[in-house]
Amino acid sequence: MCKARTILVIGGGAAGNAMTILLRRAGLAVDLIEARADWNATAGSGITLQGNALRVLRELGVWDRVEASGFGFGSVGITTPDGTVLHVHDDLRTGGDDLPATVGMQRPQLQRILIDAVRASGATVRLGTTAEILDQDADGVSVRLSDGSEGRYDLVIAADGLGSTTRAAIGITAKPEPTGMAIWRVAAPRPAGVTRTDLAYGGPAYIAGYCPTSDTTLYAYVVEANRDRASIPVASYAEEMRRLTRHYGGFWPEITAHITDPAKVNYTWFDRMLVEGSWHRGRVVLVGDAAHCCPPTLAQGAALSLEDAWVLAQLLTGSDTWDDALFQAYHERRIQRVRPVVEASVQIGQWQLDGVRDADVPGLMGRTMTLLRELP
C-alpha cells in the first residue's frame, strides 16, 4: 500500500537528502526540490560528524565514502590561547563502539556524497525550484512549484532549513533567534600534528578551534560576539578572521598564514530555535533545521537533522496509516532528544558570553553525549 504513495521533499540538505534516500529504498515515489541550482554542493568549509550522525550515514549506505573522505579521531584537546595543552578528553562513541567517535570532513564533500546517493536512488530531482502554493485536504497536498508545474502528493516533508518558508506557510510562527555569538570559519591545509579537535577558551575570542577534515585539510573557527553583518565588508573577511587568530599559539600561526582569501571565509551568527508543539500541520511535516536549530557548541546540528530523517522514515515505511497520531509519535520521539541538545548547546555558549569561570561544561557535555548514545 505504501508503495503507491507519493512524497514531495522540499530542501536538499542533510535532512532532505537523507529522507529521500530512505523513502526511495522503501519503494515510495519521491520528488525532491531544492532552491539552489547548484544543490548547495560547494558552500561551506568543514563539518564535525559525531557518532550518532555516522550511525545514520551508515544506514544511508554512504559510510564507506564518508570514512574514506574524512578524518576520524576519538578525542578533544583543551588548550590555553598560547597553545599549551591542558587536557585531552576521550570522546564518547555516540554511534556505537564500531564507529569512530568523530569524523571531520569537508562539508562540500559530504554534500556531494549525499547527492550521489539521492541520484542513485531514482528520485526525481528538480533544482532551482521552490514550492509556491500548498493546498492540502484530508487526503494529501496539491502543490504548485516555481517552475509552473503542479503535483499531488500524499505527504510533503519540509526540509528547507532554518529560514523555512514552508514552516511559515503552514502557520508555524517559530523563528530563529540569535544567541549573541557569531563564528568565523575557514578551510585550510592541515598541519601534520593536527590529529584531533583542539579548543582554546579565552583570548580575543570566546572559542578558537580546528578540526581535521582529511589527510591534508582542516577547518578552523573562532567565535566572538555577533556584530551587524552590514558593518563588516565581505572583502575584509580574511583580515577580520586573522585579527582574531593571530593571537593564538600552537598550530594557529601555521593556520593563520593560510587565511588570505576572503571568499573562503564564512561568517555566521549562532541561532537557536525549537518549534514547540507539533512539527506538522495536516500532511506537511517538518524535519531538520526547519523544526529546530542549535549553536554548534556541541556539533550536533547535522546529526539531529539526520536523526529526524531516520526516525520519520521508519514510522512512514512501517505504517499504512499516515495520520496525526503517526506525526505526533514522530514529534514525541524526537523532542525528548532534541530539546536537551538545543538547551545544552545554548547554555554552553551563554556561559561563555557571561564569563562564568566555574561552569560545568564537561559535565553538561558528558550528560548530553551519553543521551545521544541511545538510539534516536
VOBA-1610 file (N, C-alpha, C; in pm, whole numbers, padded with zeros to 5 digits, always signed):
BEGIN
Met+00083-00120+00000Met+00000+00000+00000Met+00087+00125+00000Cys+00195+00124+00081Cys+00282+00240+00088Cys+00347+00269-00045Lys+00371+00166-00127Lys+00448+00184-00249Lys+00375+00271-00351Ala+00245+00287-00336Ala+00171+00370-00430Ala+00174+00517-00390Arg+00226+00545-00273Arg+00221+00681-00223Arg+00331+00768-00281Thr+00303+00898-00286Thr+00399+00993-00341Thr+00432+01098-00236Ile+00558+01139-00233Ile+00606+01232-00133Ile+00686+01341-00202Leu+00665+01465-00159Leu+00748+01577-00201Leu+00839+01615-00086Val+00969+01616-00110Val+01067+01662-00012Val+01114+01800-00057Ile+01097+01899+00029Ile+01138+02036-00002Ile+01269+02063+00069Gly+01377+02075-00007Gly+01507+02104+00051Gly+01604+01988+00034Gly+01722+02018-00021Gly+01820+01914-00048Gly+01945+01925+00037Gly+01928+01954+00166Gly+02039+01949+00260Gly+02047+01812+00323Ala+02111+01804+00439Ala+02131+01674+00503Ala+01998+01603+00530Ala+01902+01673+00589Ala+01775+01609+00623Ala+01697+01569+00499Gly+01686+01659+00402Gly+01610+01629+00281Gly+01671+01518+00199Asn+01802+01519+00186Asn+01870+01413+00111Asn+01852+01278+00181Ala+01869+01277+00313Ala+01854+01152+00388Ala+01711+01099+00377Met+01611+01187+00390Met+01472+01144+00376Met+01450+01078+00240Thr+01501+01143+00136Thr+01480+01093+00000Thr+01542+00955-00017Ile+01663+00937+00029Ile+01732+00808+00015Ile+01655+00698+00087Leu+01615+00724+00211Leu+01547+00622+00290Leu+01409+00587+00236Leu+01334+00687+00191Leu+01200+00659+00139Leu+01205+00591+00003Arg+01300+00626-00079Arg+01315+00557-00207Arg+01356+00411-00185Arg+01439+00387-00085Arg+01479+00249-00057Arg+01358+00164-00023Ala+01257+00226+00038Ala+01134+00153+00073Ala+01037+00144-00043Gly+01073+00200-00157Gly+00991+00189-00276Gly+00890+00299-00296Leu+00893+00404-00214Leu+00799+00514-00231Leu+00845+00607-00343Ala+00750+00672-00407Ala+00781+00769-00513Ala+00813+00903-00447Val+00932+00956-00474Val+00977+01080-00408Val+01022+01181-00511Asp+00969+01302-00501Asp+01021+01418-00574Asp+01095+01505-00474Leu+01216+01543-00509Leu+01296+01634-00426Leu+01314+01765-00500Ile+01279+01875-00436Ile+01307+02005-00496Ile+01404+02081-00406Glu+01493+02157-00469Glu+01595+02233-00398Glu+01606+02371-00460Ala+01603+02473-00375Ala+01602+02610-00424Ala+01732+02648-00496Arg+01844+02596-00448Arg+01972+02631-00508Arg+01995+02550-00636Ala+02030+02619-00742Ala+02051+02550-00870Ala+02172+02457-00866Asp+02269+02486-00778Asp+02387+02401-00768Asp+02375+02296-00658Trp+02253+02282-00602Trp+02226+02186-00495Trp+02315+02215-00374Asn+02360+02337-00360Asn+02442+02377-00245Asn+02564+02287-00231Ala+02624+02251-00343Ala+02729+02150-00345Ala+02868+02203-00317Thr+02885+02334-00314Thr+03019+02389-00295Thr+03031+02477-00171Ala+02922+02509-00106Ala+02926+02602+00008Ala+02977+02534+00134Gly+03039+02613+00219Gly+03081+02565+00349Gly+03228+02528+00355Ser+03278+02514+00475Ser+03419+02480+00496Ser+03432+02338+00547Gly+03395+02315+00671Gly+03406+02181+00726Gly+03288+02148+00813Ile+03280+02022+00853Ile+03171+01977+00938Ile+03224+01870+01031Thr+03180+01874+01156Thr+03216+01774+01256Thr+03100+01678+01271Leu+03124+01552+01243Leu+03019+01450+01249Leu+03050+01354+01363Gln+02968+01359+01466Gln+02988+01269+01578Gln+02918+01136+01551Gly+02941+01041+01640Gly+02899+00904+01613Gly+02753+00887+01580Asn+02665+00964+01645Asn+02523+00946+01616Asn+02488+00991+01475Ala+02565+01086+01418Ala+02548+01121+01278Ala+02602+01011+01188Leu+02716+00955+01226Leu+02777+00848+01146Leu+02686+00726+01140Arg+02616+00699+01248Arg+02523+00585+01252Arg+02416+00599+01144Val+02363+00719+01126Val+02262+00739+01023Val+02325+00733+00884Leu+02441+00791+00869Leu+02509+00785+00738Leu+02537+00640+00698Arg+02565+00555+00795Arg+02581+00413+00764Arg+02449+00353+00717Glu+02338+00392+00779Glu+02207+00345+00736Glu+02175+00391+00594Leu+02227+00506+00556Leu+02205+00558+00421Leu+02291+00487+00317Gly+02387+00407+00362Gly+02473+00335+00269Gly+02592+00415+00219Val+02627+00525+00288Val+02736+00611+00241Val+02853+00613+00338Trp+02851+00530+00442Trp+02955+00536+00543Trp+03094+00510+00485Asp+03107+00415+00394Asp+03238+00384+00338Asp+03299+00507+00270Arg+03218+00581+00196Arg+03269+00701+00129Arg+03300+00812+00229Val+03217+00825+00331Val+03243+00925+00435Val+03373+00892+00507Glu+03391+00767+00542Glu+03513+00726+00613Glu+03637+00753+00528Ala+03628+00724+00398Ala+03743+00744+00309Ala+03771+00891+00283Ser+03668+00974+00290Ser+03683+01116+00256Ser+03720+01202+00375Gly+03686+01156+00496Gly+03704+01239+00614Gly+03825+01198+00696Phe+03827+01244+00820Phe+03936+01218+00912Phe+03876+01180+01046Gly+03894+01056+01086Gly+03836+01008+01210Gly+03929+01028+01329Phe+03871+01058+01444Phe+03950+01072+01565Phe+03861+01049+01686Gly+03923+01039+01805Gly+03846+01000+01921Gly+03867+01083+02045Ser+03924+01202+02031Ser+03948+01284+02149Ser+03942+01432+02115Val+03932+01513+02219Val+03932+01659+02206Val+04035+01715+02303Gly+04116+01808+02256Gly+04214+01872+02342Gly+04165+02009+02386Ile+04192+02043+02510Ile+04163+02176+02563Ile+04297+02247+02583Thr+04313+02363+02523Thr+04441+02434+02529Thr+04423+02575+02583Thr+04533+02634+02624Thr+04536+02776+02654Thr+04547+02852+02523Pro+04522+02982+02523Pro+04538+03058+02398Pro+04677+03047+02336Asp+04781+03025+02418Asp+04916+03014+02360Asp+04946+02876+02304Gly+04848+02784+02314Gly+04863+02651+02255Gly+04902+02542+02353Thr+04926+02575+02478Thr+04960+02474+02577Thr+04840+02382+02601Val+04863+02252+02588Val+04754+02155+02607Val+04731+02134+02756Leu+04611+02163+02800Leu+04574+02147+02940Leu+04515+02010+02969His+04439+01958+02874His+04368+01833+02898His+04327+01772+02764Val+04335+01640+02755Val+04284+01568+02639Val+04174+01474+02687His+04056+01491+02630His+03938+01417+02674His+03899+01316+02567Asp+03883+01190+02605Asp+03836+01088+02512Asp+03687+01106+02487Asp+03650+01112+02360Asp+03511+01131+02323Asp+03431+01002+02339Leu+03305+01017+02376Leu+03214+00903+02381Leu+03173+00865+02240Arg+03172+00737+02210Arg+03132+00689+02078Arg+02979+00681+02073Thr+02917+00793+02038Thr+02771+00800+02044Thr+02702+00719+01935Gly+02776+00674+01835Gly+02718+00589+01733Gly+02739+00441+01757Gly+02802+00406+01870Gly+02835+00268+01899Gly+02984+00245+01887Asp+03030+00136+01945Asp+03174+00109+01951Asp+03235+00072+01816Asp+03152+00042+01717Asp+03205+00004+01586Asp+03218+00122+01491Leu+03195+00243+01542Leu+03213+00364+01462Leu+03306+00459+01538Pro+03380+00544+01467Pro+03463+00642+01537Pro+03378+00735+01621Ala+03440+00795+01722Ala+03369+00896+01800Ala+03333+01014+01713Thr+03425+01055+01626Thr+03407+01174+01545Thr+03477+01158+01412Val+03417+01213+01308Val+03481+01229+01177Val+03466+01374+01135Gly+03576+01437+01103Gly+03571+01568+01042Gly+03584+01553+00892Met+03510+01633+00817Met+03524+01627+00672Met+03484+01760+00610Gln+03522+01779+00487Gln+03484+01899+00416Gln+03334+01893+00387Arg+03263+01998+00423Arg+03119+01997+00404Arg+03077+01975+00259Pro+03142+02040+00161Pro+03101+02012+00022Pro+03119+01866-00017Gln+03218+01799+00041Gln+03238+01659+00008Gln+03124+01574+00062Leu+03079+01602+00184Leu+02964+01530+00237Leu+02841+01553+00151Gln+02818+01676+00111Gln+02702+01706+00028Gln+02708+01631-00104Arg+02826+01626-00165Arg+02838+01553-00293Arg+02811+01404-00275Ile+02855+01348-00163Ile+02829+01206-00136Ile+02678+01181-00124Leu+02608+01269-00053Leu+02463+01254-00038Leu+02391+01278-00170Ile+02438+01375-00248Ile+02378+01399-00379Ile+02388+01275-00466Asp+02504+01212-00468Asp+02523+01091-00548Asp+02426+00982-00504Ala+02405+00971-00373Ala+02314+00868-00322Ala+02169+00898-00359Val+02132+01026-00357Val+01997+01064-00400Val+01977+01031-00547Arg+02075+01069-00629Arg+02066+01038-00772Arg+02052+00888-00795Ala+02132+00810-00724Ala+02129+00665-00742Ala+01998+00603-00694Ser+01926+00673-00606Ser+01801+00619-00553Ser+01688+00619-00655Gly+01701+00699-00760Gly+01596+00707-00860Gly+01491+00813-00832Ala+01514+00895-00731Ala+01420+01004-00703Ala+01420+01106-00816Thr+01309+01173-00834Thr+01302+01284-00929Thr+01353+01410-00858Val+01451+01477-00918Val+01514+01593-00856Val+01493+01715-00945Arg+01449+01824-00886Arg+01435+01950-00958Arg+01511+02058-00882Leu+01614+02113-00944Leu+01697+02214-00881Leu+01651+02353-00922Gly+01686+02452-00840Gly+01641+02588-00867Gly+01491+02600-00861Thr+01429+02520-00776Thr+01282+02511-00772Thr+01233+02521-00628Thr+01126+02594-00609Thr+01064+02606-00477Thr+00915+02573-00487Ala+00853+02554-00372Ala+00708+02532-00366Ala+00641+02666-00341Glu+00551+02704-00429Glu+00485+02834-00417Glu+00348+02826-00350Ile+00275+02718-00377Ile+00141+02703-00318Ile+00127+02561-00266Leu+00084+02549-00141Leu+00050+02421-00080Leu-00098+02426-00044Asp-00177+02341-00108Asp-00322+02338-00084Asp-00357+02196-00039Gln-00379+02179+00090Gln-00398+02043+00139Gln-00540+02017+00187Asp-00575+01890+00180Asp-00702+01842+00234Asp-00673+01719+00317Ala-00775+01644+00352Ala-00756+01529+00440Ala-00675+01418+00377Asp-00669+01413+00245Asp-00604+01301+00177Asp-00465+01332+00122Gly-00429+01461+00113Gly-00300+01492+00056Gly-00282+01640+00032Val-00180+01672-00048Val-00143+01812-00072Val-00127+01835-00222Ser-00195+01937-00273Ser-00173+01981-00410Ser-00071+02094-00406Val+00030+02084-00491Val+00144+02176-00485Val+00167+02240-00621Arg+00187+02371-00619Arg+00232+02441-00739Arg+00377+02484-00716Leu+00464+02446-00811Leu+00605+02476-00799Leu+00641+02602-00876Ser+00759+02657-00846Ser+00802+02783-00908Ser+00831+02768-01056Asp+00848+02645-01105Asp+00869+02625-01249Asp+00737+02615-01325Gly+00625+02636-01254Gly+00493+02633-01316Gly+00424+02499-01313Ser+00495+02394-01273Ser+00434+02261-01270Ser+00352+02243-01143Glu+00263+02144-01148Glu+00178+02114-01034Glu+00184+01965-01006Gly+00162+01930-00881Gly+00164+01788-00844Gly+00074+01762-00725Arg+00039+01639-00709Arg-00045+01596-00598Arg+00035+01494-00518Tyr+00044+01514-00386Tyr+00127+01430-00302Tyr+00051+01384-00178Asp+00084+01263-00134Asp+00027+01213-00010Asp+00089+01281+00112Leu+00212+01331+00095Leu+00282+01393+00207Leu+00385+01491+00153Val+00401+01603+00223Val+00509+01698+00194Val+00598+01705+00316Ile+00727+01687+00294Ile+00826+01693+00402Ile+00907+01820+00384Ala+00898+01909+00481Ala+00967+02037+00475Ala+01104+02023+00538Ala+01206+02019+00452Ala+01346+02012+00497Ala+01421+02133+00444Asp+01352+02248+00441Asp+01408+02367+00377Asp+01477+02462+00473Gly+01528+02407+00582Gly+01626+02478+00661Gly+01573+02579+00760Leu+01670+02650+00818Leu+01642+02743+00927Leu+01540+02850+00889Gly+01552+02902+00767Gly+01460+03005+00721Gly+01341+02948+00646Ser+01299+02829+00681Ser+01195+02756+00608Ser+01072+02841+00574Thr+01047+02855+00445Thr+00924+02922+00402Thr+00804+02829+00417Thr+00829+02699+00413Thr+00720+02603+00432Thr+00667+02610+00575Arg+00757+02623+00669Arg+00716+02635+00809Arg+00619+02752+00826Ala+00655+02864+00769Ala+00567+02982+00780Ala+00437+02961+00703Ala+00446+02893+00587Ala+00327+02875+00503Ala+00220+02791+00569Ile+00260+02701+00659Ile+00161+02616+00724Ile+00122+02671+00861Gly+00164+02793+00891Gly+00115+02861+01009Gly+00195+02839+01136Ile+00316+02782+01124Ile+00401+02768+01242Ile+00486+02894+01253Thr+00473+02966+01362Thr+00530+03100+01371Thr+00670+03106+01431Ala+00724+02994+01474Ala+00858+02993+01534Ala+00961+03048+01435Lys+01054+03126+01486Lys+01162+03181+01404Lys+01295+03168+01480Pro+01404+03156+01407Pro+01534+03150+01475Pro+01565+03280+01548Glu+01632+03266+01662Glu+01672+03381+01742Glu+01823+03379+01762Pro+01890+03493+01747Pro+02035+03496+01770Pro+02069+03473+01916Thr+02179+03404+01942Thr+02221+03377+02079Thr+02319+03481+02131Gly+02370+03566+02042Gly+02468+03666+02084Gly+02609+03637+02039Met+02630+03519+01978Met+02762+03480+01930Met+02763+03469+01779Ala+02882+03475+01722Ala+02900+03455+01579Ala+03030+03380+01557Ile+03040+03312+01443Ile+03156+03227+01417Ile+03217+03259+01281Trp+03349+03266+01281Trp+03428+03275+01158Trp+03482+03137+01127Arg+03465+03091+01002Arg+03512+02959+00963Arg+03595+02969+00835Val+03694+02881+00822Val+03774+02876+00700Val+03832+02736+00683Ala+03845+02692+00561Ala+03916+02569+00530Ala+04062+02603+00504Ala+04152+02515+00548Ala+04296+02542+00533Ala+04371+02410+00527Pro+04498+02413+00483Pro+04581+02292+00489Pro+04598+02246+00634Arg+04607+02115+00653Arg+04620+02059+00787Arg+04767+02046+00826Pro+04810+02114+00932Pro+04944+02087+00985Pro+04955+01941+01025Ala+05070+01880+01006Ala+05087+01737+01028Ala+05051+01695+01170Gly+05070+01784+01267Gly+05045+01748+01406Gly+04901+01758+01449Val+04812+01807+01364Val+04671+01820+01399Val+04600+01689+01369Thr+04568+01614+01473Thr+04504+01484+01455Thr+04374+01472+01533Arg+04326+01584+01587Arg+04200+01587+01661Arg+04154+01732+01666Thr+04037+01754+01723Thr+03993+01890+01752Thr+04062+01940+01879Asp+04113+02061+01872Asp+04162+02131+01990Asp+04081+02258+02007Leu+04048+02291+02130Leu+03969+02410+02160Leu+04042+02496+02261Ala+04052+02623+02231Ala+04106+02720+02326Ala+03993+02812+02369Tyr+03971+02821+02499Tyr+03870+02912+02552Tyr+03941+03035+02608Gly+03897+03152+02564Gly+03961+03275+02608Gly+04047+03335+02499Gly+04125+03438+02535Gly+04197+03513+02434Gly+04105+03618+02375Pro+04134+03665+02254Pro+04049+03768+02194Pro+03913+03718+02149Ala+03895+03586+02141Ala+03766+03527+02104Ala+03716+03440+02220Tyr+03589+03407+02216Tyr+03538+03316+02318Tyr+03595+03176+02302Ile+03598+03130+02176Ile+03646+02995+02146Ile+03728+03003+02017Ala+03840+02932+02014Ala+03917+02914+01891Ala+03943+02765+01876Gly+03908+02709+01762Gly+03923+02566+01745Gly+03948+02527+01602Tyr+03982+02401+01583Tyr+04001+02346+01449Tyr+03969+02198+01450Cys+03938+02147+01332Cys+03901+02006+01318Cys+03962+01953+01189Pro+04041+01844+01195Pro+04093+01786+01071Pro+03981+01731+00986Thr+03987+01754+00854Thr+03880+01711+00764Thr+03928+01611+00659Ser+04057+01587+00650Ser+04114+01485+00561Ser+04261+01474+00597Asp+04334+01393+00522Asp+04478+01381+00547Asp+04552+01512+00521Thr+04491+01601+00443Thr+04561+01723+00402Thr+04490+01852+00440Thr+04367+01845+00494Thr+04289+01966+00518Thr+04232+01970+00660Leu+04194+02088+00703Leu+04118+02107+00826Leu+04024+02225+00806Tyr+03934+02245+00901Tyr+03866+02373+00905Tyr+03887+02433+01042Ala+03904+02564+01043Ala+03934+02637+01166Ala+03824+02738+01191Tyr+03804+02771+01318Tyr+03695+02862+01351Tyr+03728+02940+01478Val+03675+03059+01484Val+03682+03141+01605Val+03544+03200+01629Val+03509+03208+01757Val+03376+03253+01797Val+03389+03383+01875Glu+03313+03482+01833Glu+03313+03612+01900Glu+03169+03657+01921Ala+03151+03773+01985Ala+03018+03831+01996Ala+02969+03871+01858Asn+02840+03849+01832Asn+02790+03881+01698Asn+02790+04032+01674Arg+02812+04067+01549Arg+02816+04207+01506Arg+02721+04224+01389Asp+02683+04347+01364Asp+02600+04378+01249Asp+02674+04337+01122Arg+02616+04241+01048Arg+02684+04192+00928Arg+02712+04306+00830Ala+02622+04403+00823Ala+02638+04511+00727Ala+02762+04596+00756Ser+02810+04589+00880Ser+02926+04670+00916Ser+03058+04601+00882Ile+03051+04478+00833Ile+03173+04403+00802Ile+03180+04380+00651Pro+03260+04454+00577Pro+03270+04433+00433Pro+03318+04290+00403Val+03254+04226+00308Val+03291+04089+00273Val+03438+04081+00232Ala+03488+04185+00168Ala+03627+04186+00123Ala+03726+04183+00239Ser+03679+04214+00360Ser+03768+04217+00477Ser+03759+04090+00561Tyr+03682+03990+00516Tyr+03660+03872+00598Tyr+03789+03803+00640Ala+03883+03784+00548Ala+04008+03718+00584Ala+04085+03801+00687Glu+04090+03930+00664Glu+04159+04018+00758Glu+04094+04015+00896Glu+03961+04015+00900Glu+03890+04011+01027Glu+03919+03882+01102Met+03921+03770+01031Met+03947+03643+01098Met+04092+03638+01147Arg+04186+03686+01064Arg+04326+03687+01106Arg+04346+03775+01229Arg+04270+03882+01239Arg+04281+03972+01353Arg+04258+03897+01484Leu+04172+03797+01481Leu+04144+03717+01598Leu+04244+03602+01614Thr+04271+03530+01505Thr+04351+03407+01516Thr+04499+03434+01540Arg+04549+03551+01504Arg+04693+03576+01517Arg+04739+03582+01662His+04643+03591+01755His+04678+03596+01896His+04687+03457+01960Tyr+04663+03353+01883Tyr+04667+03217+01936Tyr+04795+03146+01893Gly+04844+03060+01983Gly+04969+02989+01956Gly+04946+02845+01914Gly+05044+02761+01936Gly+05034+02622+01894Gly+05036+02612+01742Phe+04936+02549+01685Phe+04927+02535+01538Phe+04867+02657+01470Trp+04818+02751+01548Trp+04746+02863+01489Trp+04830+02951+01396Pro+04957+02981+01426Pro+05033+03062+01329Pro+05038+03000+01190Glu+05053+02867+01183Glu+05056+02799+01053Glu+04919+02807+00985Ile+04813+02792+01063Ile+04678+02802+01007Ile+04650+02944+00961Thr+04685+03040+01044Thr+04658+03181+01013Thr+04726+03225+00884Ala+04842+03170+00857Ala+04915+03207+00735Ala+04837+03175+00609His+04740+03084+00619His+04661+03044+00502His+04525+03115+00496Ile+04497+03202+00591Ile+04370+03275+00588Ile+04392+03403+00508Thr+04385+03390+00377Thr+04419+03502+00288Thr+04308+03540+00192Asp+04218+03447+00161Asp+04114+03472+00061Asp+03981+03498+00130Pro+03930+03621+00126Pro+03803+03650+00195Pro+03686+03568+00141Ala+03694+03524+00016Ala+03585+03444-00042Ala+03576+03306+00022Lys+03683+03262+00090Lys+03684+03130+00152Lys+03653+03136+00301Val+03627+03256+00351Val+03595+03274+00493Val+03444+03294+00507Asn+03385+03221+00601Asn+03241+03230+00625Asn+03215+03292+00762Tyr+03119+03385+00767Tyr+03081+03449+00893Tyr+02933+03424+00916Thr+02900+03364+01031Thr+02761+03326+01059Thr+02729+03351+01205Trp+02610+03404+01231Trp+02563+03416+01368Trp+02520+03280+01423Phe+02531+03262+01552Phe+02471+03148+01620Phe+02323+03177+01641Asp+02239+03081+01604Asp+02095+03093+01626Asp+02045+02975+01706Arg+01929+02994+01763Arg+01860+02883+01829Arg+01713+02887+01790Met+01652+02771+01781Met+01508+02763+01755Met+01462+02623+01789Leu+01346+02614+01847Leu+01282+02485+01870Leu+01132+02506+01855Val+01075+02444+01753Val+00930+02454+01732Val+00860+02380+01845Glu+00781+02455+01921Glu+00705+02394+02030Glu+00574+02337+01973Gly+00527+02231+02034Gly+00407+02167+01983Gly+00438+02084+01860Ser+00336+02042+01791Ser+00351+01950+01678Ser+00440+02008+01569Trp+00514+01920+01505Trp+00600+01959+01393Trp+00530+01935+01260His+00400+01924+01260His+00326+01904+01135His+00197+01983+01139Arg+00144+02008+01022Arg+00009+02060+01004Arg-00051+01978+00892Gly-00146+01891+00928Gly-00206+01805+00827Gly-00103+01712+00766Arg-00089+01719+00632Arg+00003+01633+00558Arg+00134+01703+00522Val+00172+01804+00600Val+00301+01871+00583Val+00376+01859+00716Val+00499+01806+00712Val+00573+01779+00835Val+00715+01834+00823Leu+00765+01888+00933Leu+00897+01950+00937Leu+01004+01850+00981Val+01122+01862+00921Val+01239+01786+00967Val+01360+01879+00967Gly+01459+01842+01048Gly+01587+01913+01047Gly+01577+02055+01096Asp+01657+02143+01035Asp+01665+02282+01079Asp+01533+02356+01063Ala+01441+02306+00984Ala+01309+02368+00975Ala+01233+02355+01105Ala+01268+02254+01187Ala+01199+02230+01314Ala+01282+02275+01434His+01413+02277+01420His+01499+02307+01534His+01639+02342+01485Cys+01707+02427+01561Cys+01848+02452+01534Cys+01915+02490+01664Cys+02044+02466+01671Cys+02120+02499+01790Cys+02258+02548+01750Pro+02320+02631+01833Pro+02456+02673+01802Pro+02549+02552+01799Pro+02661+02560+01727Pro+02745+02441+01706Pro+02839+02410+01821Thr+02804+02452+01942Thr+02890+02426+02056Thr+02901+02277+02090Leu+02804+02197+02048Leu+02810+02052+02064Leu+02822+01980+01930Ala+02831+02054+01821Ala+02847+01995+01687Ala+02738+01893+01656Gln+02611+01931+01685Gln+02502+01835+01669Gln+02398+01878+01566Gly+02419+01988+01495Gly+02317+02034+01402Gly+02284+01933+01293Ala+02384+01888+01219Ala+02361+01792+01112Ala+02317+01657+01167Ala+02372+01618+01282Ala+02337+01489+01341Ala+02189+01484+01377Leu+02136+01589+01438Leu+01995+01591+01473Leu+01907+01587+01348Ser+01949+01656+01243Ser+01873+01655+01118Ser+01870+01516+01056Leu+01984+01449+01055Leu+01991+01314+01001Leu+01905+01219+01084Glu+01908+01236+01216Glu+01825+01150+01301Glu+01676+01173+01275Asp+01635+01297+01256Asp+01495+01325+01222Asp+01452+01242+01101Ala+01534+01247+00997Ala+01501+01175+00874Ala+01490+01026+00899Trp+01581+00971+00975Trp+01583+00828+01003Trp+01457+00787+01079Val+01422+00863+01182Val+01304+00829+01263Val+01176+00842+01181Leu+01160+00954+01110Leu+01038+00972+01033Leu+01025+00867+00924Ala+01134+00833+00860Ala+01130+00729+00755Ala+01087+00595+00814Gln+01137+00561+00933Gln+01096+00436+00997Gln+00946+00434+01021Leu+00892+00544+01070Leu+00749+00550+01100Leu+00665+00543+00973Leu+00706+00617+00871Leu+00628+00620+00747Leu+00628+00486+00676Thr+00741+00421+00672Thr+00751+00294+00599Thr+00701+00176+00683Gly+00678+00200+00811Gly+00630+00092+00897Gly+00481+00096+00923Ser+00410+00190+00858Ser+00266+00203+00884Ser+00190+00229+00755Asp+00072+00172+00744Asp-00016+00201+00632Asp-00101+00325+00658Thr-00102+00372+00781Thr-00186+00486+00816Thr-00098+00606+00849Trp-00106+00707+00762Trp-00032+00832+00784Trp-00132+00934+00837Asp-00133+00952+00967Asp-00232+01041+01027Asp-00167+01122+01138Asp-00248+01201+01207Asp-00196+01285+01314Asp-00125+01203+01421Ala-00176+01085+01449Ala-00114+01002+01552Ala+00029+00965+01515Leu+00051+00933+01388Leu+00187+00898+01344Leu+00280+01019+01354Phe+00231+01134+01307Phe+00318+01251+01310Phe+00341+01301+01453Gln+00244+01280+01540Gln+00264+01316+01680Gln+00364+01221+01745Ala+00361+01094+01706Ala+00458+00998+01758Ala+00600+01036+01716Tyr+00613+01083+01592Tyr+00742+01133+01544Tyr+00790+01248+01630His+00701+01344+01657His+00739+01460+01737His+00778+01418+01879Glu+00698+01332+01940Glu+00726+01292+02078Glu+00858+01216+02088Arg+00887+01137+01988Arg+01012+01062+01990Arg+01133+01152+01973Arg+01117+01257+01893Arg+01231+01345+01865Arg+01248+01455+01970Ile+01139+01509+02022Ile+01151+01625+02110Ile+01226+01591+02237Gln+01211+01469+02288Gln+01280+01432+02411Gln+01431+01422+02390Arg+01474+01415+02268Arg+01616+01409+02236Arg+01668+01545+02189Val+01587+01613+02108Val+01631+01740+02051Val+01636+01849+02157Arg+01535+01856+02244Arg+01529+01965+02341Arg+01655+01972+02429Pro+01698+01861+02491Pro+01817+01873+02576Pro+01943+01911+02499Val+01952+01872+02371Val+02069+01910+02292Val+02067+02059+02261Val+01950+02109+02222Val+01938+02253+02195Val+01969+02332+02322Glu+01910+02291+02433Glu+01930+02365+02557Glu+02074+02360+02604Ala+02139+02244+02592Ala+02278+02234+02634Ala+02369+02316+02543Ser+02343+02312+02413Ser+02424+02389+02318Ser+02415+02538+02348Val+02294+02585+02376Val+02275+02727+02408Val+02339+02761+02542Gln+02325+02672+02641Gln+02379+02700+02774Gln+02531+02714+02772Ile+02597+02626+02697Ile+02744+02633+02690Ile+02788+02767+02633Gly+02720+02812+02528Gly+02752+02943+02471Gly+02722+03057+02568Gln+02611+03045+02640Gln+02573+03152+02734Gln+02675+03164+02847Trp+02725+03051+02894Trp+02830+03058+02997Trp+02951+03136+02946Gln+02985+03113+02818Gln+03098+03188+02761Gln+03067+03337+02755Leu+02948+03369+02708Leu+02909+03511+02699Leu+02911+03578+02836Asp+02867+03505+02938Asp+02857+03561+03072Asp+02988+03557+03149Gly+03089+03489+03091Gly+03217+03480+03160Gly+03213+03396+03285Val+03129+03293+03287Val+03118+03206+03405Val+03238+03111+03406Arg+03327+03130+03499Arg+03453+03055+03501Arg+03440+02916+03564Asp+03341+02898+03651Asp+03326+02769+03717Asp+03214+02685+03655Ala+03176+02716+03531Ala+03068+02642+03465Ala+03110+02497+03442Asp+03015+02407+03458Asp+03042+02264+03441Asp+03021+02225+03295Val+03103+02281+03207Val+03092+02249+03064Val+03117+02101+03039Pro+03227+02042+03095Pro+03250+01898+03070Pro+03135+01811+03118Gly+03078+01845+03234Gly+02969+01764+03287Gly+02845+01771+03199Leu+02810+01891+03154Leu+02693+01907+03068Leu+02715+01837+02935Met+02833+01852+02879Met+02864+01784+02753Met+02856+01633+02770Gly+02911+01583+02879Gly+02911+01439+02902Gly+02772+01382+02916Arg+02686+01453+02991Arg+02549+01405+03008Arg+02473+01405+02876Thr+02498+01508+02795Thr+02427+01517+02667Thr+02476+01410+02571Met+02607+01388+02567Met+02661+01286+02479Met+02614+01146+02519Thr+02601+01123+02648Thr+02551+00993+02694Thr+02408+00969+02644Leu+02326+01073+02647Leu+02191+01064+02592Leu+02194+01026+02444Leu+02288+01085+02370Leu+02292+01065+02225Leu+02343+00927+02187Arg+02403+00856+02282Arg+02447+00720+02251Arg+02328+00626+02232Glu+02217+00657+02295Glu+02097+00575+02277Glu+02042+00594+02136Leu+01973+00494+02085Leu+01912+00506+01953Leu+01808+00616+01955Pro+01797+00695+01847Pro+01704+00807+01847Pro+01558+00759+01843
//
